[in-house]
Amino acid sequence: MAKRKYKMKTACPQCGCSFAQVLSPEEIKERYGDVPNVEIECGECTAKYLTDMETACPEWDEECKMQK
Ligand SMILES: [Zn+2]
C-alpha cells in the first residue's frame, strides 16, 4: 500500500513568504508530534512562528482525529 503524503502550507506572518512541504505521516510525527500547533521557521527571514495544524494541513488534521 502506498503511503499517503501530506502537504503543509503556511505563510510567514513577518515577511509573508509562503512555506510549503510534503511530508509522510512519520515525518510529521517526528518533526511536530501530535500537536494542534506547529512551529515553523521561515526560510526567508528565519522568524519562528506557530501555526495551526488545521490551517497548515487540513488533511493531516483530519487523519489525526480519525486515529484518536
Ligand atoms: Zn519570513
N, CA, C, O and the ligand as a Tripos MOL2 file, in Angstrom:
@<TRIPOS>MOLECULE
protein
  273   271    69     0     0
PROTEIN
NO_CHARGES

@<TRIPOS>ATOM
      1 N           0.8370   -1.1920    0.0000 N.3       1 MET1
      2 CA          0.0000    0.0000    0.0000 C.3       1 MET1
      3 C           0.8780    1.2520    0.0000 C.2       1 MET1
      4 O           1.7800    1.3970    0.8260 O.2       1 MET1
      5 N           0.6060    2.1120   -0.9050 N.am      2 ALA2
      6 CA          1.3900    3.3360   -0.9920 C.3       2 ALA2
      7 C           1.0820    4.2480    0.1860 C.2       2 ALA2
      8 O          -0.0630    4.3830    0.6190 O.2       2 ALA2
      9 N           2.1320    4.8610    0.6810 N.am      3 LYS3
     10 CA          1.9380    5.7600    1.8110 C.3       3 LYS3
     11 C           1.4470    7.1040    1.3480 C.2       3 LYS3
     12 O           1.8780    7.6480    0.3310 O.2       3 LYS3
     13 N           0.5480    7.6040    2.1160 N.am      4 ARG4
     14 CA         -0.0130    8.8930    1.7950 C.3       4 ARG4
     15 C           0.9660    9.9980    2.1790 C.2       4 ARG4
     16 O           1.6780    9.9050    3.1780 O.2       4 ARG4
     17 N           0.9810   11.0210    1.3750 N.am      5 LYS5
     18 CA          1.8160   12.1870    1.6910 C.3       5 LYS5
     19 C           0.9140   13.3660    1.9840 C.2       5 LYS5
     20 O          -0.1610   13.5220    1.4050 O.2       5 LYS5
     21 N           1.3830   14.1810    2.8950 N.am      6 TYR6
     22 CA          0.5770   15.3190    3.3040 C.3       6 TYR6
     23 C           1.2620   16.6300    2.9520 C.2       6 TYR6
     24 O           2.4530   16.8250    3.1990 O.2       6 TYR6
     25 N           0.4920   17.4980    2.3820 N.am      7 LYS7
     26 CA          1.0220   18.8030    2.0060 C.3       7 LYS7
     27 C           0.7430   19.8040    3.1050 C.2       7 LYS7
     28 O          -0.3970   19.9880    3.5340 O.2       7 LYS7
     29 N           1.8140   20.4520    3.5560 N.am      8 MET8
     30 CA          1.6420   21.5090    4.5480 C.3       8 MET8
     31 C           1.9260   22.8390    3.8780 C.2       8 MET8
     32 O           2.8810   22.9790    3.1140 O.2       8 MET8
     33 N           1.0940   23.7960    4.1740 N.am      9 LYS9
     34 CA          1.2990   25.0970    3.5670 C.3       9 LYS9
     35 C           1.0090   26.1920    4.5760 C.2       9 LYS9
     36 O          -0.0610   26.2370    5.1830 O.2       9 LYS9
     37 N           1.9760   27.0660    4.7420 N.am     10 THR10
     38 CA          1.7940   28.1830    5.6640 C.3      10 THR10
     39 C           2.4160   29.4280    5.0520 C.2      10 THR10
     40 O           3.0880   29.3610    4.0240 O.2      10 THR10
     41 N           2.1840   30.5570    5.6940 N.am     11 ALA11
     42 CA          2.8170   31.8010    5.2600 C.3      11 ALA11
     43 C           3.3860   32.5120    6.4720 C.2      11 ALA11
     44 O           2.7510   32.5650    7.5250 O.2      11 ALA11
     45 N           4.5610   33.0490    6.3250 N.am     12 CYS12
     46 CA          5.2270   33.7540    7.4100 C.3      12 CYS12
     47 C           4.4840   35.0550    7.7260 C.2      12 CYS12
     48 O           4.2240   35.8560    6.8280 O.2      12 CYS12
     49 N           4.1430   35.2660    9.0020 N.am     13 PRO13
     50 CA          3.4270   36.4940    9.3650 C.3      13 PRO13
     51 C           4.3160   37.7320    9.2770 C.2      13 PRO13
     52 O           3.8180   38.8560    9.2060 O.2      13 PRO13
     53 N           5.6200   37.5240    9.2820 N.am     14 GLN14
     54 CA          6.5460   38.6530    9.2830 C.3      14 GLN14
     55 C           6.8620   39.1690    7.8830 C.2      14 GLN14
     56 O           6.7980   40.3720    7.6320 O.2      14 GLN14
     57 N           7.2030   38.2570    6.9720 N.am     15 CYS15
     58 CA          7.5750   38.7000    5.6250 C.3      15 CYS15
     59 C           6.5970   38.2290    4.5610 C.2      15 CYS15
     60 O           6.7060   38.6170    3.3980 O.2      15 CYS15
     61 N           5.6490   37.3980    4.9530 N.am     16 GLY16
     62 CA          4.6330   36.9610    4.0020 C.3      16 GLY16
     63 C           5.0750   35.8530    3.0760 C.2      16 GLY16
     64 O           4.3240   35.4130    2.2060 O.2      16 GLY16
     65 N           6.3100   35.4050    3.2720 N.am     17 CYS17
     66 CA          6.8520   34.3510    2.4360 C.3      17 CYS17
     67 C           6.1010   33.0370    2.7000 C.2      17 CYS17
     68 O           5.8920   32.6590    3.8530 O.2      17 CYS17
     69 N           5.7070   32.3630    1.6490 N.am     18 SER18
     70 CA          4.9720   31.1220    1.8610 C.3      18 SER18
     71 C           5.9260   29.9540    2.0380 C.2      18 SER18
     72 O           7.0400   29.9400    1.5160 O.2      18 SER18
     73 N           5.4560   28.9960    2.7800 N.am     19 PHE19
     74 CA          6.2670   27.8510    3.1120 C.3      19 PHE19
     75 C           5.4360   26.6140    2.8410 C.2      19 PHE19
     76 O           4.3190   26.4790    3.3390 O.2      19 PHE19
     77 N           5.9880   25.7150    2.0510 N.am     20 ALA20
     78 CA          5.2380   24.5030    1.7450 C.3      20 ALA20
     79 C           6.1670   23.3100    1.7810 C.2      20 ALA20
     80 O           7.3310   23.3950    1.3910 O.2      20 ALA20
     81 N           5.6440   22.2170    2.2470 N.am     21 GLN21
     82 CA          6.4290   20.9980    2.2300 C.3      21 GLN21
     83 C           5.4990   19.8030    2.1440 C.2      21 GLN21
     84 O           4.3290   19.8700    2.5230 O.2      21 GLN21
     85 N           6.0420   18.7160    1.6420 N.am     22 VAL22
     86 CA          5.2810   17.4870    1.5460 C.3      22 VAL22
     87 C           5.9300   16.4690    2.4610 C.2      22 VAL22
     88 O           7.1120   16.1550    2.3200 O.2      22 VAL22
     89 N           5.1560   15.9570    3.3950 N.am     23 LEU23
     90 CA          5.7140   15.0500    4.3980 C.3      23 LEU23
     91 C           4.8950   13.7730    4.5100 C.2      23 LEU23
     92 O           3.6910   13.7580    4.2550 O.2      23 LEU23
     93 N           5.5690   12.7230    4.8920 N.am     24 SER24
     94 CA          4.8710   11.4790    5.2090 C.3      24 SER24
     95 C           4.3810   11.5760    6.6450 C.2      24 SER24
     96 O           4.8780   12.4080    7.4040 O.2      24 SER24
     97 N           3.4180   10.7460    7.0390 N.am     25 PRO25
     98 CA          2.9220   10.7900    8.4230 C.3      25 PRO25
     99 C           4.0450   10.6190    9.4400 C.2      25 PRO25
    100 O           4.0200   11.2520   10.4950 O.2      25 PRO25
    101 N           5.0220    9.7790    9.1420 N.am     26 GLU26
    102 CA          6.1520    9.5760   10.0620 C.3      26 GLU26
    103 C           6.9420   10.8620   10.2380 C.2      26 GLU26
    104 O           7.3380   11.2200   11.3470 O.2      26 GLU26
    105 N           7.1600   11.5410    9.1400 N.am     27 GLU27
    106 CA          7.9330   12.7880    9.2020 C.3      27 GLU27
    107 C           7.1930   13.8680    9.9860 C.2      27 GLU27
    108 O           7.7970   14.6340   10.7370 O.2      27 GLU27
    109 N           5.9000   13.9130    9.8010 N.am     28 ILE28
    110 CA          5.1140   14.9000   10.5370 C.3      28 ILE28
    111 C           5.1890   14.6100   12.0330 C.2      28 ILE28
    112 O           5.3910   15.5150   12.8420 O.2      28 ILE28
    113 N           5.0260   13.3460   12.3850 N.am     29 LYS29
    114 CA          5.0680   12.9810   13.8030 C.3      29 LYS29
    115 C           6.4330   13.2680   14.4080 C.2      29 LYS29
    116 O           6.5400   13.7560   15.5340 O.2      29 LYS29
    117 N           7.4870   12.9540   13.6350 N.am     30 GLU30
    118 CA          8.8450   13.1570   14.1150 C.3      30 GLU30
    119 C           9.1460   14.6420   14.3240 C.2      30 GLU30
    120 O           9.7440   15.0360   15.3250 O.2      30 GLU30
    121 N           8.7230   15.4430   13.3700 N.am     31 ARG31
    122 CA          9.0410   16.8740   13.4450 C.3      31 ARG31
    123 C           8.1230   17.6520   14.3600 C.2      31 ARG31
    124 O           8.5630   18.5380   15.0930 O.2      31 ARG31
    125 N           6.8490   17.3200   14.3170 N.am     32 TYR32
    126 CA          5.8870   18.1670   15.0240 C.3      32 TYR32
    127 C           5.1080   17.4550   16.1160 C.2      32 TYR32
    128 O           4.4780   18.1030   16.9520 O.2      32 TYR32
    129 N           5.1430   16.1350   16.1170 N.am     33 GLY33
    130 CA          4.3840   15.4100   17.1260 C.3      33 GLY33
    131 C           2.8890   15.5270   16.8910 C.2      33 GLY33
    132 O           2.4440   16.0430   15.8650 O.2      33 GLY33
    133 N           2.1380   15.0500   17.8400 N.am     34 ASP34
    134 CA          0.6830   15.0870   17.7190 C.3      34 ASP34
    135 C           0.1150   16.3240   18.3850 C.2      34 ASP34
    136 O          -0.6380   16.2310   19.3540 O.2      34 ASP34
    137 N           0.4730   17.4570   17.8730 N.am     35 VAL35
    138 CA          0.0080   18.6930   18.4900 C.3      35 VAL35
    139 C          -0.8240   19.5090   17.5050 C.2      35 VAL35
    140 O          -0.6320   19.4250   16.2920 O.2      35 VAL35
    141 N          -1.7480   20.2970   18.0450 N.am     36 PRO36
    142 CA         -2.5890   21.1080   17.1550 C.3      36 PRO36
    143 C          -1.8500   22.3150   16.5900 C.2      36 PRO36
    144 O          -2.2540   22.8810   15.5740 O.2      36 PRO36
    145 N          -0.7470   22.7120   17.2680 N.am     37 ASN37
    146 CA          0.0380   23.8410   16.7770 C.3      37 ASN37
    147 C           1.4280   23.3720   16.3650 C.2      37 ASN37
    148 O           2.0410   22.5570   17.0550 O.2      37 ASN37
    149 N           1.9140   23.8710   15.2690 N.am     38 VAL38
    150 CA          3.2650   23.5150   14.8540 C.3      38 VAL38
    151 C           4.1100   24.7680   14.7350 C.2      38 VAL38
    152 O           3.6210   25.8340   14.3610 O.2      38 VAL38
    153 N           5.3960   24.6190   15.0610 N.am     39 GLU39
    154 CA          6.2970   25.7520   14.9450 C.3      39 GLU39
    155 C           7.0610   25.6500   13.6370 C.2      39 GLU39
    156 O           7.6860   24.6310   13.3440 O.2      39 GLU39
    157 N           7.0030   26.7060   12.8660 N.am     40 ILE40
    158 CA          7.6590   26.7430   11.5630 C.3      40 ILE40
    159 C           8.7440   27.8100   11.6020 C.2      40 ILE40
    160 O           8.5570   28.8800   12.1810 O.2      40 ILE40
    161 N           9.8760   27.5100   10.9850 N.am     41 GLU41
    162 CA         10.9000   28.5390   10.8680 C.3      41 GLU41
    163 C          10.9230   29.0070    9.4250 C.2      41 GLU41
    164 O          11.0660   28.2160    8.4930 O.2      41 GLU41
    165 N          10.7800   30.3100    9.2680 N.am     42 CYS42
    166 CA         10.7310   30.8920    7.9300 C.3      42 CYS42
    167 C          12.0970   30.8030    7.2430 C.2      42 CYS42
    168 O          13.1190   31.1440    7.8370 O.2      42 CYS42
    169 N          12.1060   30.3530    6.0180 N.am     43 GLY43
    170 CA         13.3520   30.2160    5.2820 C.3      43 GLY43
    171 C          13.9050   31.5520    4.8030 C.2      43 GLY43
    172 O          15.0820   31.6470    4.4540 O.2      43 GLY43
    173 N          13.0770   32.5680    4.7840 N.am     44 GLU44
    174 CA         13.4890   33.8760    4.2840 C.3      44 GLU44
    175 C          14.0530   34.7650    5.3870 C.2      44 GLU44
    176 O          15.1670   35.2770    5.2820 O.2      44 GLU44
    177 N          13.2690   34.9370    6.4420 N.am     45 CYS45
    178 CA         13.6870   35.8740    7.4900 C.3      45 CYS45
    179 C          14.0380   35.1540    8.7910 C.2      45 CYS45
    180 O          14.3580   35.8000    9.7880 O.2      45 CYS45
    181 N          13.9800   33.8230    8.7870 N.am     46 THR46
    182 CA         14.2870   32.9580    9.9410 C.3      46 THR46
    183 C          13.4190   33.2190   11.1720 C.2      46 THR46
    184 O          13.7540   32.7850   12.2740 O.2      46 THR46
    185 N          12.3180   33.9180   10.9860 N.am     47 ALA47
    186 CA         11.3950   34.1070   12.1050 C.3      47 ALA47
    187 C          10.7150   32.7780   12.3990 C.2      47 ALA47
    188 O          10.4000   32.0070   11.4920 O.2      47 ALA47
    189 N          10.4970   32.5300   13.6770 N.am     48 LYS48
    190 CA          9.7580   31.3340   14.0500 C.3      48 LYS48
    191 C           8.3370   31.7340   14.4030 C.2      48 LYS48
    192 O           8.1040   32.7250   15.0940 O.2      48 LYS48
    193 N           7.4140   30.9600   13.9250 N.am     49 TYR49
    194 CA          6.0300   31.2720   14.2370 C.3      49 TYR49
    195 C           5.2200   30.0030   14.3860 C.2      49 TYR49
    196 O           5.5590   28.9490   13.8500 O.2      49 TYR49
    197 N           4.1490   30.1390   15.1260 N.am     50 LEU50
    198 CA          3.2630   28.9990   15.3450 C.3      50 LEU50
    199 C           2.1030   29.0660   14.3750 C.2      50 LEU50
    200 O           1.5730   30.1370   14.0780 O.2      50 LEU50
    201 N           1.7280   27.9180   13.8960 N.am     51 THR51
    202 CA          0.5710   27.8660   13.0230 C.3      51 THR51
    203 C          -0.2880   26.6720   13.4190 C.2      51 THR51
    204 O           0.2160   25.6790   13.9430 O.2      51 THR51
    205 N          -1.5580   26.7750   13.1690 N.am     52 ASP52
    206 CA         -2.4560   25.6610   13.4850 C.3      52 ASP52
    207 C          -2.2980   24.5570   12.4550 C.2      52 ASP52
    208 O          -2.2740   24.8120   11.2510 O.2      52 ASP52
    209 N          -2.1930   23.3510   12.9330 N.am     53 MET53
    210 CA         -2.0980   22.2300   12.0060 C.3      53 MET53
    211 C          -3.3380   22.1720   11.1190 C.2      53 MET53
    212 O          -3.2770   21.7760    9.9560 O.2      53 MET53
    213 N          -4.4390   22.5710   11.6910 N.am     54 GLU54
    214 CA         -5.6900   22.5560   10.9480 C.3      54 GLU54
    215 C          -5.6210   23.4580    9.7200 C.2      54 GLU54
    216 O          -6.1980   23.1520    8.6760 O.2      54 GLU54
    217 N          -4.9100   24.5700    9.8590 N.am     55 THR55
    218 CA         -4.7830   25.5050    8.7510 C.3      55 THR55
    219 C          -3.6760   25.0760    7.7920 C.2      55 THR55
    220 O          -3.8250   25.1340    6.5710 O.2      55 THR55
    221 N          -2.5640   24.6440    8.3810 N.am     56 ALA56
    222 CA         -1.4000   24.2840    7.5710 C.3      56 ALA56
    223 C          -1.6450   23.0150    6.7740 C.2      56 ALA56
    224 O          -1.2310   22.9040    5.6200 O.2      56 ALA56
    225 N          -2.3070   22.0820    7.3840 N.am     57 CYS57
    226 CA         -2.5010   20.8010    6.7160 C.3      57 CYS57
    227 C          -3.8160   20.1490    7.1640 C.2      57 CYS57
    228 O          -3.8240   19.2760    8.0320 O.2      57 CYS57
    229 N          -4.9170   20.5850    6.5610 N.am     58 PRO58
    230 CA         -6.2350   20.0640    6.9570 C.3      58 PRO58
    231 C          -6.3400   18.5470    6.8070 C.2      58 PRO58
    232 O          -7.0280   17.8890    7.5880 O.2      58 PRO58
    233 N          -5.6700   18.0050    5.8200 N.am     59 GLU59
    234 CA         -5.7300   16.5550    5.5970 C.3      59 GLU59
    235 C          -5.1350   15.7930    6.7790 C.2      59 GLU59
    236 O          -5.6860   14.7920    7.2380 O.2      59 GLU59
    237 N          -4.0060   16.2870    7.2550 N.am     60 TRP60
    238 CA         -3.3380   15.6270    8.3730 C.3      60 TRP60
    239 C          -4.1580   15.7830    9.6490 C.2      60 TRP60
    240 O          -4.2670   14.8550   10.4520 O.2      60 TRP60
    241 N          -4.7210   16.9500    9.8190 N.am     61 ASP61
    242 CA         -5.5460   17.2150   10.9860 C.3      61 ASP61
    243 C          -6.7160   16.2270   11.0310 C.2      61 ASP61
    244 O          -7.0580   15.6900   12.0840 O.2      61 ASP61
    245 N          -7.3020   16.0080    9.8920 N.am     62 GLU62
    246 CA         -8.4080   15.0770    9.7950 C.3      62 GLU62
    247 C          -7.9620   13.6540   10.1200 C.2      62 GLU62
    248 O          -8.6360   12.9210   10.8440 O.2      62 GLU62
    249 N          -6.8310   13.2930    9.5770 N.am     63 GLU63
    250 CA         -6.2780   11.9640    9.7910 C.3      63 GLU63
    251 C          -5.9850   11.7380   11.2780 C.2      63 GLU63
    252 O          -6.2560   10.6690   11.8250 O.2      63 GLU63
    253 N          -5.4330   12.7600   11.9100 N.am     64 CYS64
    254 CA         -5.1240   12.7050   13.3400 C.3      64 CYS64
    255 C          -6.3610   12.4130   14.1580 C.2      64 CYS64
    256 O          -6.3530   11.5700   15.0550 O.2      64 CYS64
    257 N          -7.4180   13.1230   13.8340 N.am     65 LYS65
    258 CA         -8.6600   12.9740   14.5840 C.3      65 LYS65
    259 C          -9.2480   11.5850   14.3870 C.2      65 LYS65
    260 O          -9.8440   11.0020   15.2920 O.2      65 LYS65
    261 N          -9.0600   11.0740   13.1750 N.am     66 MET66
    262 CA         -9.5830    9.7440   12.8860 C.3      66 MET66
    263 C          -8.8750    8.6650   13.6860 C.2      66 MET66
    264 O          -9.4630    7.6400   14.0300 O.2      66 MET66
    265 N          -7.5910    8.9130   13.9800 N.am     67 GLN67
    266 CA         -6.8080    7.9260   14.6940 C.3      67 GLN67
    267 C          -7.0880    7.9100   16.1850 C.2      67 GLN67
    268 O          -6.7340    6.9600   16.8820 O.2      67 GLN67
    269 N          -7.7110    8.9460   16.6600 N.am     68 LYS68
    270 CA         -7.9410    9.0280   18.0990 C.3      68 LYS68
    271 C          -9.1250    8.1700   18.5410 C.2      68 LYS68
    272 O          -9.4500    8.1310   19.7280 O.2      68 LYS68
    273 ZN          9.5790   35.2710    6.9580 Zn       69 ZN69
@<TRIPOS>BOND
     1     1     2 1
     2     2     3 1
     3     3     4 2
     4     3     5 am
     5     5     6 1
     6     6     7 1
     7     7     8 2
     8     7     9 am
     9     9    10 1
    10    10    11 1
    11    11    12 2
    12    11    13 am
    13    13    14 1
    14    14    15 1
    15    15    16 2
    16    15    17 am
    17    17    18 1
    18    18    19 1
    19    19    20 2
    20    19    21 am
    21    21    22 1
    22    22    23 1
    23    23    24 2
    24    23    25 am
    25    25    26 1
    26    26    27 1
    27    27    28 2
    28    27    29 am
    29    29    30 1
    30    30    31 1
    31    31    32 2
    32    31    33 am
    33    33    34 1
    34    34    35 1
    35    35    36 2
    36    35    37 am
    37    37    38 1
    38    38    39 1
    39    39    40 2
    40    39    41 am
    41    41    42 1
    42    42    43 1
    43    43    44 2
    44    43    45 am
    45    45    46 1
    46    46    47 1
    47    47    48 2
    48    47    49 am
    49    49    50 1
    50    50    51 1
    51    51    52 2
    52    51    53 am
    53    53    54 1
    54    54    55 1
    55    55    56 2
    56    55    57 am
    57    57    58 1
    58    58    59 1
    59    59    60 2
    60    59    61 am
    61    61    62 1
    62    62    63 1
    63    63    64 2
    64    63    65 am
    65    65    66 1
    66    66    67 1
    67    67    68 2
    68    67    69 am
    69    69    70 1
    70    70    71 1
    71    71    72 2
    72    71    73 am
    73    73    74 1
    74    74    75 1
    75    75    76 2
    76    75    77 am
    77    77    78 1
    78    78    79 1
    79    79    80 2
    80    79    81 am
    81    81    82 1
    82    82    83 1
    83    83    84 2
    84    83    85 am
    85    85    86 1
    86    86    87 1
    87    87    88 2
    88    87    89 am
    89    89    90 1
    90    90    91 1
    91    91    92 2
    92    91    93 am
    93    93    94 1
    94    94    95 1
    95    95    96 2
    96    95    97 am
    97    97    98 1
    98    98    99 1
    99    99   100 2
   100    99   101 am
   101   101   102 1
   102   102   103 1
   103   103   104 2
   104   103   105 am
   105   105   106 1
   106   106   107 1
   107   107   108 2
   108   107   109 am
   109   109   110 1
   110   110   111 1
   111   111   112 2
   112   111   113 am
   113   113   114 1
   114   114   115 1
   115   115   116 2
   116   115   117 am
   117   117   118 1
   118   118   119 1
   119   119   120 2
   120   119   121 am
   121   121   122 1
   122   122   123 1
   123   123   124 2
   124   123   125 am
   125   125   126 1
   126   126   127 1
   127   127   128 2
   128   127   129 am
   129   129   130 1
   130   130   131 1
   131   131   132 2
   132   131   133 am
   133   133   134 1
   134   134   135 1
   135   135   136 2
   136   135   137 am
   137   137   138 1
   138   138   139 1
   139   139   140 2
   140   139   141 am
   141   141   142 1
   142   142   143 1
   143   143   144 2
   144   143   145 am
   145   145   146 1
   146   146   147 1
   147   147   148 2
   148   147   149 am
   149   149   150 1
   150   150   151 1
   151   151   152 2
   152   151   153 am
   153   153   154 1
   154   154   155 1
   155   155   156 2
   156   155   157 am
   157   157   158 1
   158   158   159 1
   159   159   160 2
   160   159   161 am
   161   161   162 1
   162   162   163 1
   163   163   164 2
   164   163   165 am
   165   165   166 1
   166   166   167 1
   167   167   168 2
   168   167   169 am
   169   169   170 1
   170   170   171 1
   171   171   172 2
   172   171   173 am
   173   173   174 1
   174   174   175 1
   175   175   176 2
   176   175   177 am
   177   177   178 1
   178   178   179 1
   179   179   180 2
   180   179   181 am
   181   181   182 1
   182   182   183 1
   183   183   184 2
   184   183   185 am
   185   185   186 1
   186   186   187 1
   187   187   188 2
   188   187   189 am
   189   189   190 1
   190   190   191 1
   191   191   192 2
   192   191   193 am
   193   193   194 1
   194   194   195 1
   195   195   196 2
   196   195   197 am
   197   197   198 1
   198   198   199 1
   199   199   200 2
   200   199   201 am
   201   201   202 1
   202   202   203 1
   203   203   204 2
   204   203   205 am
   205   205   206 1
   206   206   207 1
   207   207   208 2
   208   207   209 am
   209   209   210 1
   210   210   211 1
   211   211   212 2
   212   211   213 am
   213   213   214 1
   214   214   215 1
   215   215   216 2
   216   215   217 am
   217   217   218 1
   218   218   219 1
   219   219   220 2
   220   219   221 am
   221   221   222 1
   222   222   223 1
   223   223   224 2
   224   223   225 am
   225   225   226 1
   226   226   227 1
   227   227   228 2
   228   227   229 am
   229   229   230 1
   230   230   231 1
   231   231   232 2
   232   231   233 am
   233   233   234 1
   234   234   235 1
   235   235   236 2
   236   235   237 am
   237   237   238 1
   238   238   239 1
   239   239   240 2
   240   239   241 am
   241   241   242 1
   242   242   243 1
   243   243   244 2
   244   243   245 am
   245   245   246 1
   246   246   247 1
   247   247   248 2
   248   247   249 am
   249   249   250 1
   250   250   251 1
   251   251   252 2
   252   251   253 am
   253   253   254 1
   254   254   255 1
   255   255   256 2
   256   255   257 am
   257   257   258 1
   258   258   259 1
   259   259   260 2
   260   259   261 am
   261   261   262 1
   262   262   263 1
   263   263   264 2
   264   263   265 am
   265   265   266 1
   266   266   267 1
   267   267   268 2
   268   267   269 am
   269   269   270 1
   270   270   271 1
   271   271   272 2
@<TRIPOS>SUBSTRUCTURE
     1 MET1         2 RESIDUE 1 A MET
     2 ALA2         6 RESIDUE 1 A ALA
     3 LYS3        10 RESIDUE 1 A LYS
     4 ARG4        14 RESIDUE 1 A ARG
     5 LYS5        18 RESIDUE 1 A LYS
     6 TYR6        22 RESIDUE 1 A TYR
     7 LYS7        26 RESIDUE 1 A LYS
     8 MET8        30 RESIDUE 1 A MET
     9 LYS9        34 RESIDUE 1 A LYS
    10 THR10       38 RESIDUE 1 A THR
    11 ALA11       42 RESIDUE 1 A ALA
    12 CYS12       46 RESIDUE 1 A CYS
    13 PRO13       50 RESIDUE 1 A PRO
    14 GLN14       54 RESIDUE 1 A GLN
    15 CYS15       58 RESIDUE 1 A CYS
    16 GLY16       62 RESIDUE 1 A GLY
    17 CYS17       66 RESIDUE 1 A CYS
    18 SER18       70 RESIDUE 1 A SER
    19 PHE19       74 RESIDUE 1 A PHE
    20 ALA20       78 RESIDUE 1 A ALA
    21 GLN21       82 RESIDUE 1 A GLN
    22 VAL22       86 RESIDUE 1 A VAL
    23 LEU23       90 RESIDUE 1 A LEU
    24 SER24       94 RESIDUE 1 A SER
    25 PRO25       98 RESIDUE 1 A PRO
    26 GLU26      102 RESIDUE 1 A GLU
    27 GLU27      106 RESIDUE 1 A GLU
    28 ILE28      110 RESIDUE 1 A ILE
    29 LYS29      114 RESIDUE 1 A LYS
    30 GLU30      118 RESIDUE 1 A GLU
    31 ARG31      122 RESIDUE 1 A ARG
    32 TYR32      126 RESIDUE 1 A TYR
    33 GLY33      130 RESIDUE 1 A GLY
    34 ASP34      134 RESIDUE 1 A ASP
    35 VAL35      138 RESIDUE 1 A VAL
    36 PRO36      142 RESIDUE 1 A PRO
    37 ASN37      146 RESIDUE 1 A ASN
    38 VAL38      150 RESIDUE 1 A VAL
    39 GLU39      154 RESIDUE 1 A GLU
    40 ILE40      158 RESIDUE 1 A ILE
    41 GLU41      162 RESIDUE 1 A GLU
    42 CYS42      166 RESIDUE 1 A CYS
    43 GLY43      170 RESIDUE 1 A GLY
    44 GLU44      174 RESIDUE 1 A GLU
    45 CYS45      178 RESIDUE 1 A CYS
    46 THR46      182 RESIDUE 1 A THR
    47 ALA47      186 RESIDUE 1 A ALA
    48 LYS48      190 RESIDUE 1 A LYS
    49 TYR49      194 RESIDUE 1 A TYR
    50 LEU50      198 RESIDUE 1 A LEU
    51 THR51      202 RESIDUE 1 A THR
    52 ASP52      206 RESIDUE 1 A ASP
    53 MET53      210 RESIDUE 1 A MET
    54 GLU54      214 RESIDUE 1 A GLU
    55 THR55      218 RESIDUE 1 A THR
    56 ALA56      222 RESIDUE 1 A ALA
    57 CYS57      226 RESIDUE 1 A CYS
    58 PRO58      230 RESIDUE 1 A PRO
    59 GLU59      234 RESIDUE 1 A GLU
    60 TRP60      238 RESIDUE 1 A TRP
    61 ASP61      242 RESIDUE 1 A ASP
    62 GLU62      246 RESIDUE 1 A GLU
    63 GLU63      250 RESIDUE 1 A GLU
    64 CYS64      254 RESIDUE 1 A CYS
    65 LYS65      258 RESIDUE 1 A LYS
    66 MET66      262 RESIDUE 1 A MET
    67 GLN67      266 RESIDUE 1 A GLN
    68 LYS68      270 RESIDUE 1 A LYS
    69 ZN69       273 GROUP 0 **** ****
